[in-house]
Amino acid sequence: MRKEPPRGEEVAIAAPDCYCGRLARLQTSWTESNPLRRFFVCPKSEVGGKKGCGFFVWVDIEMPPRERALMAWLLRTKREFEDQIGRARAREKKLWIALFVSWAFVFMIWFGSVV
């Protein structure tokens, strides 16, 4: 009798050969319809806009609707936080530049009047 791996543990998956004879590439879906679901695809796909040989097979089973909705919400929230962090970093950079310019201006006034 074959034992199944405990839930939540990674399982080593052998990559199948695609239709053109190469080892298929393992990717993860980041779409809201299939969040974090892994699949194999032809390694020539998406290179220069080509579709490769068209090989595609899901590795993971489909999530139940409630879990899928939760994962989609988590991914959306993650993207929103990443966008907020990007905007905050850009604002911080502008503030550092403004601070440096103001210091340079103060030093020019201070040392310009001393000499």
Helices and strands as residue ranges (DSSP letters): E 25-28, E 38-41, E 56-58, H 65-114
